[in-house]
Amino acid sequence: MVAEVVTAHLTGSLALLADAGHMLTDSAGLVMALVAAHLSTRPATDRSTWGLKRVEVLAAAAQAGILAIVGVLVAVRAVTDLASPPQVASAGMLIMGAAGLAANLLSLLVLAPYREGSLNTRAAFLEVLNDALGSVGVLAAAGVIWATGWTRADAVASLLIAVLIAPRALRLLREAASVLLELTPAELDLGQVREHMESVEHVEEVHDLHAWTVATGLPVLTAHVVVRDQCLRDGHAPRILHALQDCVTGHFPVRVEHATFQLEPAGHREHEHLAH
């Protein structure tokens, strides 16, 4: 990356600088992800009842912000260079672009056997693939400049790299915002969950049903469950709780193992003053 930045300065190539910025943000994101993964293993305390599991979400949001800034800066500079193209030394671009592509292809070969594994390894594979496409853009621009002298090709390649950055930044921002705003997991239909819970024997109604994600792989759910009055007296409550837990852990795409159910008689709702 340092060599790419130096070469970008010497050759006047924005595409090389954009590619270096892309690789730098990927490397920084990997470091942040590793630190966040370590912090998220810390045990829960009375003050941090979930531990530090949400640190990974903050790290993803930070990485998305950095990616967005890099993408915008590259796009703005590329538009300027399209209007007034600078002189670009194509030979240095070709050499460094080829070196960057070779490094990315080597990384792809290393990651290829694991690309169907965890989310982290799949994300890493896609990030390196994006970097490789950026290097291809640099090589293509250098070839065009060398063959035709059309230096605007450097700005076009820079815009391509900005376009490669944008979807990933938006995806990370959307996923982080979904967790931080405590939105219902996308794969979980609360209408279907409510319907399934209300089909449990002795359950009359389900209200104040909430589901959100604390961190990756940790969905939670809470609900107030109205049951027949006699169920709270004749010992049916444990069986109802077991059935409700089975409902949210085994019947939907999102397996919710951390669920809290409040069993209550029919008349209890009038004592609940908070609007949910």
C-alpha positions in Angstrom: 0.0 0.0 0.0 2.8 2.4 0.9 4.5 1.6 -2.5 1.2 2.2 -4.2 0.8 5.6 -2.6 4.3 6.7 -3.4 3.9 5.5 -7.0 0.6 7.3 -7.3 2.3 10.5 -6.2 5.2 10.0 -8.7 3.0 9.1 -11.6 0.1 11.5 -10.9 -2.4 8.6 -11.0 -5.6 9.1 -9.0 -6.6 5.5 -9.9 -3.5 4.2 -8.0 -4.2 6.4 -5.1 -7.9 5.3 -5.0 -6.8 1.7 -5.2 -4.4 2.2 -2.3 -7.1 3.9 -0.3 -9.5 1.0 -1.0 -6.9 -1.5 0.2 -6.1 0.7 3.3 -9.7 0.8 4.4 -10.0 -3.0 3.9 -6.9 -3.5 6.0 -8.1 -1.1 8.7 -11.5 -2.8 8.6 -9.8 -6.2 9.2 -7.9 -4.9 12.2 -11.0 -3.3 13.6 -12.9 -6.6 13.1 -10.2 -8.6 14.9 -10.1 -6.1 17.8 -13.9 -6.1 18.0 -14.0 -9.9 17.9 -11.6 -10.0 20.8 -13.6 -7.4 22.9 -16.9 -9.2 22.2 -15.6 -12.3 24.0 -15.4 -10.4 27.3 -17.9 -11.7 29.9 -21.1 -9.8 30.8 -21.2 -7.7 34.0 -23.9 -6.1 36.0 -23.3 -2.9 34.0 -22.7 -4.5 30.6 -25.3 -7.3 30.7 -24.5 -8.4 27.1 -20.8 -7.9 27.5 -19.2 -5.9 24.7 -20.8 -7.9 21.9 -22.1 -4.7 20.1 -18.6 -3.4 19.6 -18.5 -5.3 16.4 -21.4 -3.3 15.1 -19.7 -0.1 16.0 -16.6 -1.3 14.2 -18.7 -2.1 11.1 -20.3 1.3 11.2 -16.9 3.0 11.5 -15.5 1.0 8.6 -18.6 1.9 6.5 -18.1 5.6 7.3 -14.4 5.4 6.3 -15.3 3.6 3.0 -18.0 6.2 2.3 -15.6 9.1 2.8 -12.9 7.5 0.6 -15.5 6.8 -2.1 -16.8 10.3 -2.1 -13.4 11.9 -2.1 -12.2 9.7 -5.0 -15.4 10.4 -7.0 -15.2 14.2 -6.5 -11.5 14.2 -7.5 -12.2 12.0 -10.5 -14.9 14.3 -11.8 -12.4 17.2 -11.5 -9.8 15.2 -13.4 -12.3 14.4 -16.1 -12.8 18.1 -16.7 -9.1 19.0 -16.4 -7.0 15.8 -16.8 -3.5 15.9 -15.3 -0.4 14.3 -16.8 -0.1 10.6 -15.8 3.0 8.4 -16.2 1.5 5.1 -17.6 4.7 3.0 -17.1 4.6 3.3 -13.3 0.9 2.7 -13.3 1.3 -0.5 -15.3 4.1 -1.8 -13.0 2.3 -1.0 -9.7 -1.1 -2.1 -11.1 0.4 -5.5 -12.1 2.0 -5.9 -8.7 -1.3 -5.0 -6.9 -3.2 -7.5 -9.0 -0.7 -10.2 -8.4 -0.9 -9.7 -4.6 -4.7 -9.7 -4.8 -4.8 -12.9 -6.9 -2.5 -14.6 -4.4 -4.8 -13.6 -1.5 -7.8 -14.9 -3.5 -6.0 -18.3 -3.9 -5.4 -18.4 -0.2 -9.0 -17.5 0.7 -10.7 -19.5 -2.0 -11.0 -22.8 0.0 -12.7 -20.9 2.9 -15.1 -18.6 0.9 -18.1 -20.8 1.7 -17.3 -20.8 5.4 -18.1 -18.2 8.0 -19.5 -14.7 7.2 -16.1 -13.2 8.0 -14.2 -15.4 5.6 -16.8 -14.8 2.8 -16.6 -11.1 3.5 -12.8 -11.1 3.3 -12.9 -13.0 0.0 -15.3 -10.5 -1.5 -13.2 -7.6 -0.2 -10.0 -9.0 -1.9 -12.0 -9.6 -5.0 -13.1 -6.0 -5.1 -9.5 -4.9 -4.6 -8.5 -7.2 -7.5 -11.1 -5.5 -9.7 -9.7 -2.2 -8.7 -6.2 -3.3 -9.8 -7.7 -4.5 -13.1 -9.1 -1.0 -13.5 -5.7 0.6 -12.9 -4.1 -1.8 -15.4 -6.7 -1.0 -18.0 -6.4 2.7 -17.5 -2.6 2.5 -17.7 -2.9 0.5 -20.9 -5.2 3.0 -22.5 -3.0 5.9 -21.5 0.1 4.1 -22.8 -1.5 3.2 -26.1 -3.6 6.4 -26.8 -2.4 9.1 -24.5 -6.0 9.6 -23.3 -5.2 10.5 -19.6 -8.9 10.8 -18.7 -8.8 7.0 -18.5 -7.2 7.4 -15.1 -10.2 9.4 -13.8 -12.6 6.8 -15.4 -10.8 4.0 -13.5 -11.0 6.1 -10.3 -14.7 6.4 -10.7 -14.9 2.6 -11.2 -13.1 2.1 -7.9 -15.5 4.5 -6.2 -18.4 2.6 -7.6 -16.9 -0.7 -6.2 -16.6 1.0 -2.8 -20.1 2.4 -2.6 -22.2 -0.8 -2.4 -20.1 -2.3 0.3 -20.2 0.9 2.4 -24.0 1.1 2.0 -24.4 -2.5 3.0 -22.3 -2.1 6.1 -24.1 1.0 7.1 -27.5 -0.6 6.5 -26.6 -3.7 8.6 -25.1 -1.6 11.4 -28.0 0.8 11.5 -30.4 -2.2 11.6 -28.8 -3.5 14.7 -28.3 -0.1 16.4 -31.9 0.9 15.7 -33.0 -2.5 17.1 -35.0 -3.3 14.0 -36.6 -6.8 13.6 -34.2 -9.2 11.9 -35.0 -9.1 8.1 -35.6 -12.8 7.9 -38.1 -12.9 10.8 -41.8 -12.2 10.1 -43.3 -11.1 13.4 -46.8 -11.6 12.0 -46.0 -15.3 11.4 -44.3 -15.5 14.8 -47.4 -14.1 16.5 -49.7 -16.4 14.6 -47.6 -19.5 15.5 -47.4 -18.5 19.2 -51.2 -17.9 19.4 -51.7 -21.4 18.0 -50.1 -22.9 21.2 -52.7 -24.6 23.4 -54.1 -22.3 26.1 -52.7 -19.1 24.5 -55.4 -16.6 23.8 -53.4 -13.6 22.6 -49.8 -12.3 22.1 -49.1 -8.6 22.4 -46.1 -6.4 22.9 -44.1 -8.7 20.7 -40.6 -7.3 20.0 -37.5 -8.8 18.3 -34.1 -7.3 17.6 -30.5 -8.2 17.3 -27.9 -7.5 20.0 -25.0 -8.5 17.8 -24.3 -10.9 14.9 -25.8 -14.3 15.6 -27.6 -13.0 18.8 -31.3 -12.3 18.1 -33.6 -11.8 21.0 -37.4 -11.7 21.4 -39.8 -10.7 24.1 -43.6 -11.0 24.3 -46.5 -10.7 26.6 -48.6 -13.9 26.3 -52.2 -13.9 27.5 -53.3 -17.4 28.7 -56.5 -18.7 30.2 -56.8 -17.9 33.8 -56.9 -21.4 35.0 -53.5 -22.2 33.4 -51.8 -20.0 35.9 -53.3 -22.1 38.7 -53.3 -25.6 37.4 -49.6 -26.0 36.4 -49.9 -25.6 32.7 -47.5 -22.6 32.6 -44.2 -24.6 32.2 -45.6 -26.6 29.3 -46.8 -23.3 27.6 -43.4 -21.8 28.1 -41.7 -24.9 26.6 -44.0 -24.7 23.6 -43.4 -21.0 23.0 -39.7 -21.5 23.2 -39.9 -24.4 20.7 -41.9 -22.1 18.4 -39.3 -19.4 18.1 -36.3 -21.7 18.0 -37.4 -24.3 15.5 -40.0 -22.9 13.1 -38.5 -19.8 11.5 -35.3 -18.9 9.5 -34.0 -17.0 12.5 -33.4 -19.2 15.5 -34.2 -17.2 18.6 -32.7 -19.0 21.6 -32.8 -16.0 23.9 -36.5 -15.3 24.3 -38.5 -13.9 27.3 -42.2 -14.5 27.7 -44.4 -12.9 30.2 -47.5 -15.1 30.9 -50.5 -13.1 32.1 -54.2 -13.4 32.6 -56.7 -11.7 30.3 -57.3 -8.7 32.5 -53.7 -7.8 33.1 -53.3 -5.6 30.0 -55.3 -2.8 31.4 -52.5 -2.4 34.1 -49.8 -1.9 31.4 -49.4 1.8 31.0 -46.5 2.0 28.5 -47.3 2.2 24.8 -45.5 -0.5 22.8 
